[in-house]
Amino acid sequence: MASTTAIGAAPNEASALTRWYVLLLCMLVYTVSIADRYVISTVLEPIRLEFHLTETAAGLFTGVALGLFYVTLGLPMSWLADRTNRRNLLTFAVAAWSIMTTLCGLARSPVQLMLARIGVGIGEAGGTPPCNAIIADYFPPARRAMATSVFALGAPIGAWLGSDIAGRVAAAQGWRAAFWVLGLPGVVLAVLIALTMREPPRGRLDACSAVRPPALGETVRFMAAQRGGLHVMMAMGVSALWGWGLIWFTPAYIERMYRMGDGSGGVLLSPIHLVGGAGATLITAWLVGQRGFADQRRILRLLWISTALATVPSFLAYFTTDRTVMTAMLWLFVPVIYLYVGPTFALVQNAAPPAMRAVFIAVGLLLANVFNLIVAPWFVGVMSDHFSGGHPTAQSLRLALLILAPTGLWAALHYWRAEHHLAADAARIAAYAATLQQAA
């Protein structure tokens, strides 16, 4: 007879093995989503050359196409996640975007590639919000920043896969093969989720349990009052604009500026993603798990100071024309774009009652991906085409990236502002919980 604490079960008191197994599965989902999302930046230059695209068109067909559907469907998918079986939604989403990633490798025109990327965006809209909501029902509030930081390990591992593996495969077999290699494992992961993960009861570890699913309007009104939570969401968005916006074009910039071959920019970045990014994420997970960081203001202090400091090397990486200096600056800058991911997921979750969490996370991701997948590729592409007269060069792309780099200071400002509103946010959640208890 199966134990109630066996892997995949969702008892009222889940075992440590169950909690960490579910966290591992969710981390793998995030890994696959990041790899499938950002493989395009590694092979952007050969795609642009084969299809004879301008810088603006390259950003439109590869980033903006995915981003528009990702952010448009993010809220409806999160609304479903707060009302339906999150495991089933997650299974469908992972399978869908993985299949569409493989289809990117079959594209024979820019329009076909854009349609496949739209499919990736539709699938990925149902990935991260359910994962975060599930994790919150396996780890209590004081441990969520640690758990979501472990979950965030998927970002550097996925970026490494999308850079190193995709770069090496593209160099050996062409850019289309990179999509096939990264897309197919996601189908296997979807099957594993369906067979071994079960849905946990909502809000079982919170004082404010999920008594009833609120209407979307009620969630929006509550969110609008959570000023600390809103600043964290904006910080997520601007951090993505700054860090991931720069990284989107960095492989193409490296190959163009330093006259390197196809995929070489991704290979140069890959150890920075894997070693620097994973190291920063693990250190952050350990740090925020310490007793002193139970006070969320300290987490926000860590985020605004590290982001502000890392803005300097993010500018110098593109200001210099020396490859050694550029690489050193990337080692200082890139790890910090991973540091914020896990803590901000936890901060947003803790700013929401349990039955509103997926929508709160979706709004944070909407802002992050509007800035990252729509604004950044479009802005950098337009600026580069402007500086080059429609004929992209290394110098035109360099100038565009230098304009984007200082936005790290904007993100730091929002983290700093959020610190001053946490107490009021917590009091509002307590009052909402009391209202639900009286109505029950």
Secondary structure by P-SEA (a helix, b strand, c coil): cccccccccccccccaaaaaaaaaaaaaaaaaaaaaacccccaaaaaaaaacccaaaaaaaccaaaaaaaaaaaaaaaaaaacccaaaaaaaaaaaaaaaaaaaaacccaaaaaaaaaaaaaaaccccaaaaaaaaaaccccaaaaaaaaaaaaaaaaaaaacaaaaaaaacccaaaaaaaacaaaaaaaaaaacccccccccccccccccccccaaaaaaaaaaaaaaaaaaaaaaaaaacccccccaaaaaaaaaaccccaaaaaaacccccaaaaaaaaaaaaaaaccccccaaaaaaaaaaaaaaaaaaaaaacccccaaaaaaaaaacccccccaaaaaaaaaaaaccccaaaaaaaaaaaaaaaacccaaaaaaaaaaaaaacccccaaaaaaaaaaaccaaaaaaaaaaaaaacaaaaaaaaaaaaaaaaaac
